[in-house]
Amino acid sequence: MKISPLVAVGVVGAAVALVSLLWNENKPTGELRARQKKPLTTLEQEVYWRLVEAFPGMVVLAQVALTALITTPRKDRSRYHHKVVDFAILDRDFQVQALVEIDDQSQASRHTVGEPVRALLELAGYRVFEFGEVPAVDEVRRLVGVPDTVPSGRPD
């Protein structure tokens, strides 16, 4: 069976048009729209203030990208490059003392660290703690085991 050159050109043209349409479908068009949102949920805000209360003199960071905490061969970065840890507790020299995750059952699956990434963080030498609710100050101090204040040569 012989295909007419006109039909072949039409099929190829339609295929190119379809690919082009699909390729451009996810590209932003028109005016960019944005609105503010709170960087921390209500639960995360409560836990943040509890950590600050539990560890005066320490640095508490929220929503820390895993890429700021670990490095791996480039081929492995896609496993964690879009994930964050809810909180990092650091001493005054910015050495990480503990990582805290909140499991409030409402975070998107792409955000939550999950067991494979938690294992990766622990492999890198971090201690990772998970809470399902706002922990008591004494409970956090006991579990995390970070002293109330950590002396440092850094100015106040």
C-alpha positions, 0 to 999 in steps of 0.5 A: 500500500502506497501512502500519498505524500500529501497524507504523510505530510498531514500526519506529520504536521498533525503530530508536530502540532499535537506535541507543540500543544502539549509542550506549551500546555504547562507553560504559564500564560497571561498575567501572573497571579499570586496571593499571600499565604501563611508560611506555617500552618496553625499547628506548625506555628504552635510547635515553633513557639514551643521549640523556641520556649524549650530551647532558649539560646538556640536557633529554631528554623522552620521549613528547611529544605533538605538540600540545605541539610544534606548532599548526595551524588547528583543522581540521587538528589531527585529523591529529596530536592523538593522536600523540607523538614518542618523544624531544625534546632541549631546551636549558636554556631548553626550546627544542627542539633535535631530535626523535628517533623510534625505529622498532622495528617494534612500535609501534602505527600510531596512535603512530608519527609517520609521513611526513605528520606528520614533514613537518609537524614539519619544516615547523614548523622541527624537525629529526627523526631516526629510529633503528632501534636504540640509537645510539652516543653519538658517532653521536647527537652527530654526527647531531643536532649538538647541543653536549654542554652548552648554557650558560644563565642557568638554575640547575643 
